[in-house]
Amino acid sequence: MSNVYVRTLERMYKPLVDIANSDRVAGNEQAQFEIMQAYELLDRATTRLIVRR
């Protein structure tokens, strides 16, 4: 995999994890769950795009 590809994925995923782990979201389990669910959906969609190529 190219470095550009890996860096792009990191830019897409890291903010979601950072938000889910932030102090503002701490204690709000529903928000954390939904953010991580968005992470999983994005991961699944990205994987489908890659596999189809």
C-alpha distances in whole Angstrom, upper triangle without the diagonal:
4,7,8,7,7,10,11,11,13,16,16,17,18,21,22,22,24,27,27,28,30,34,35,33,34,37,36,35,35,33,30,30,29,27,25,25,24,21,21,21,19,16,18,18,14,13,16,14,11,13,16,13
4,5,5,6,9,10,11,13,14,16,17,18,21,22,23,24,27,28,28,30,34,34,33,35,38,37,36,36,33,31,31,30,27,26,27,25,22,22,23,20,18,20,19,15,16,18,16,13,16,18,15
4,5,5,6,8,10,10,12,14,15,16,19,21,21,22,24,26,26,27,31,32,31,33,36,35,34,34,32,29,30,29,26,25,26,24,21,22,23,20,18,20,20,16,17,20,18,15,18,20,18
4,6,5,6,9,10,10,12,14,15,17,19,20,21,23,25,26,27,31,31,30,32,35,34,34,33,31,29,29,28,25,24,25,23,20,21,22,18,17,20,19,15,16,19,16,14,18,19,17
4,6,5,6,9,10,11,12,14,17,18,19,20,22,24,25,26,30,30,29,31,34,33,31,31,29,27,27,26,23,22,22,20,17,18,18,15,14,16,15,11,13,15,13,11,14,16,14
4,5,5,6,9,10,11,12,15,16,16,18,20,21,22,24,27,28,27,28,31,30,29,29,27,25,25,24,21,20,21,19,16,17,18,15,13,16,16,12,13,16,15,12,16,18,16
4,5,5,6,9,10,10,13,15,15,16,19,20,21,22,25,26,25,27,30,29,29,29,26,24,25,24,21,20,21,19,16,18,19,15,14,18,17,14,15,18,17,15,19,21,19
4,5,5,6,9,10,12,14,15,16,18,20,21,22,25,26,25,27,30,29,28,27,25,23,24,22,19,18,20,17,14,16,16,13,12,15,14,11,14,16,14,13,17,18,17
4,5,5,6,8,11,12,13,14,16,17,19,20,24,24,23,25,27,26,25,25,22,20,21,20,16,15,16,14,11,13,13,10,9,12,12,9,11,14,13,12,15,17,16
4,5,5,6,8,10,10,12,14,15,16,17,21,22,21,22,25,25,24,24,21,19,20,19,16,15,17,15,12,14,15,12,11,15,15,12,14,17,16,15,18,21,20
4,6,6,7,9,11,11,13,15,16,17,20,21,20,22,25,24,24,24,21,19,20,19,15,15,17,15,12,15,16,12,13,16,16,13,16,18,17,17,20,22,21
4,6,7,8,10,11,12,14,16,17,20,20,19,21,24,22,22,21,18,17,18,16,13,13,14,11,9,12,12,9,9,13,12,10,13,16,15,15,18,20,20
4,6,6,7,9,10,11,13,15,18,18,17,19,21,20,19,19,16,14,15,14,11,10,12,10,7,9,11,8,8,12,12,11,13,16,16,16,18,21,21
4,5,5,6,9,10,11,12,16,16,15,17,20,19,19,19,16,14,16,15,12,11,14,12,9,12,14,12,12,15,16,14,16,20,19,19,22,24,24
4,5,5,6,8,10,10,14,14,13,15,18,17,18,18,14,13,15,14,10,11,14,11,10,13,15,12,13,17,17,16,18,21,21,21,24,26,26
4,5,5,6,9,10,13,13,11,14,16,15,14,14,11,10,11,10,6,7,10,8,6,10,12,10,11,15,15,15,17,20,20,21,23,25,26
4,5,5,6,9,12,13,11,12,15,14,14,14,12,9,11,11,8,7,11,10,8,11,13,12,12,16,17,16,18,21,22,22,24,26,27
4,5,5,6,10,11,10,11,15,14,15,16,13,10,13,13,10,10,14,13,11,14,17,15,16,19,20,19,21,24,24,25,27,29,30
4,5,5,8,8,7,9,13,12,12,13,10,8,11,11,8,9,13,12,11,14,16,15,16,19,20,20,22,25,25,26,28,30,31
4,6,9,9,6,8,10,9,9,10,8,5,8,9,6,7,10,11,10,13,15,15,16,18,20,20,22,24,25,26,28,30,31
4,7,8,7,7,10,10,11,13,10,8,11,12,10,10,14,14,13,15,18,18,18,21,23,22,24,27,28,28,30,32,33
4,5,5,6,10,11,12,14,11,9,13,14,11,13,16,16,15,18,20,20,21,24,25,25,26,29,30,30,32,34,35
4,5,5,8,10,12,14,12,11,15,16,14,15,19,19,18,21,23,23,24,27,28,28,30,33,33,34,36,38,39
4,6,8,9,11,13,10,10,14,14,13,15,18,18,18,21,23,22,24,27,27,28,30,32,33,34,36,38,39
4,6,6,8,9,7,7,10,11,10,12,14,15,15,18,20,20,21,24,25,25,27,30,30,31,33,35,36
4,6,7,10,9,8,11,13,12,13,16,17,17,19,22,22,23,25,27,27,29,31,32,33,35,37,38
4,6,9,9,9,11,13,13,15,17,18,19,21,23,24,25,27,28,29,31,33,34,35,37,39,40
4,6,5,6,9,10,11,13,14,16,17,19,20,21,23,25,26,27,29,31,32,33,35,37,38
4,5,5,6,9,10,10,12,14,15,16,18,20,21,22,24,25,27,28,30,31,33,34,36
4,5,5,6,9,10,10,12,14,15,16,18,20,21,22,24,25,27,29,30,31,33,35
4,5,5,6,9,10,11,12,14,15,16,18,20,21,22,24,26,27,29,30,32,33
4,6,5,6,8,10,11,12,14,15,16,18,20,21,22,24,26,27,28,30,32
4,6,5,6,9,10,10,12,14,15,16,18,20,21,22,24,26,27,29,31
4,5,5,6,9,10,10,12,14,15,16,18,20,21,22,24,26,27,29
4,5,5,6,9,10,11,12,14,15,16,18,20,21,23,24,26,28
4,5,5,6,9,10,10,12,14,15,16,18,20,21,22,24,26
4,5,5,6,9,10,11,12,14,15,17,18,20,21,23,25
4,5,5,6,8,10,10,12,14,15,16,18,20,21,23
4,6,5,6,9,10,10,12,14,15,16,18,20,22
4,5,5,6,9,10,10,12,14,15,16,18,20
4,5,5,6,8,10,11,12,14,15,17,19
4,5,5,6,8,10,11,12,14,15,17
4,6,5,6,9,10,11,12,14,16
4,5,5,6,9,10,10,12,15
4,5,5,6,9,10,11,13
4,5,5,6,9,10,11
4,5,5,6,9,10
4,5,5,6,9
4,6,5,7
4,5,5
4,5
4
